[in-house]
Amino acid sequence: MFAVPAGFPYRLTRNLMIAAGVLYCSLILEAAAGYPLNIHTSFLSELGALDQSTSLPARAMDLGAGVLVLVAAVLARPAARMHRDVMGLMISTAFFGLGTLADSFFPMDCAPSASAACRIAEKHGHDGAELVIHEVTSTLAGLGTIAIGLFAILVLRRIGWAGRRGRAVAVLAAAVSLTNAWLGIETGLEVISGDDLHPPGVLQRVAILLVCVLLAVLLPALKRGFSDDHLARAARNGRDRGGVRVAA
C-alpha cells in the first residue's frame, strides 16, 4: 500500500478520470446512432456538428468529459507539488480538458464528410469562424493528449515501471502520444497542402479509443508516483529523482 499526499482525494480523482474516459469515448455514441458518418472519411468531432442529429449528445459528452478532467486536475494539485513530472501530467491533463470543453461550445456548422456543400465551403474558406475556432480547440486537446502520454511514461520510469501493469500502461501511453502526433501531423499537412492525403477516420478513432482507455487506467498505475512513500525516500537521498532538492 502507498500513502497518497495529504489533501489529495485519490479515489474521487480516479473515479472522475474513469468517468471522463467513458464520456470522451464518442465511439459509443457513434455506434448507438448506427454509424451515421463514414468511419473512413469523417472525424468523430463531426458528430457534434450542428446539422447532425447527434450534435447535442456529442457536445454534452465533450462538455462532461472536459469538466471532469479539469476537476480531476485541480484535485491533483497536492500530488503535483511533489514531483515535476506529476506537475507536467496535471498541466497536460488540464490543457486536454480545456480543449475538450471548448469543443463543446464551438461545434462546426456542418459535417464536411456528409455534405458536399459543406466540403465546398470549407475548401474555399467560407465555413466561418466556427470551424477555425473548432480546429484550434481540437488542436489544444490533441497536444494535451500527446503530453499526457509522455509525462505518464516519465512518472512510470521514475517509479521503476510499477510491474507488469505499469509497463502495459507505459505502452498504452506511448501509443496515445504516437497516434495523436501522427494524426496531428497528417491533418496539418492536409491543411497546408489543401489536399486529402489519407482518410483520417480509422486513425482518429483508434487514437480516441486509446485516450479513453488511458484516462480510465492512468491513476491506478501511477499511484506510486505521487505517494508520500516515494517522497520520503527522496528526502533520505537529499534530492528527488526528478531533480528537485527536498528541503531538510
Order of alpha helices (4+ residues) and beta strands (2+ residues): alpha-alpha-alpha-alpha-alpha-alpha-alpha-alpha-alpha-alpha
